[in-house]
Amino acid sequence: MPTGTKIVAGLVGCVVVLGIGYGMLRMSSRAIRPDQPAPAGHYSMTCGVCHAISADASAVEVVR
């Protein structure tokens, strides 16, 4: 197999693995309310990156 094909296959494989990982993160993180504060020590990214945002989600008690 040519080297260029191996490189492209490796890059495609990495994109597929990252996509599956992101999908699993989104499915395993519960939905939160848009006004939900982040707990102490939480990541500094916006909540919509990992969580589904829904006004119908139940409020979660947060320790700050």
FENJOUR-V456749 format. One line per field, one symbol per residue. ss: DSSP state (H for helix, E for strand, - for the rest). psi: psi as a letter, one per 20 degrees, with the letter a starting at -180 (. if undefined). burial: b if it has 9 or more other ideal C-beta (glycine too) atoms within 8 Angstrom, else e. A space follows every 50 residues. Layout:
ss->???
psi->???
burial->???
This chain:
ss->--HHHHHHHHHHHHHHHHHHHHHHHHHH---E--------------HHH- --E-----------
psi->pqghhggghgggggggghggggghghhipqqrqhjpqqrpjqqjrqhigh qpppiiqqqpppp.
burial->eeeeebeeeeeeeeeeeeeeeeeebbeeeeebbeebeeeeeeeeeebeeb bbbeeebeeeeeee
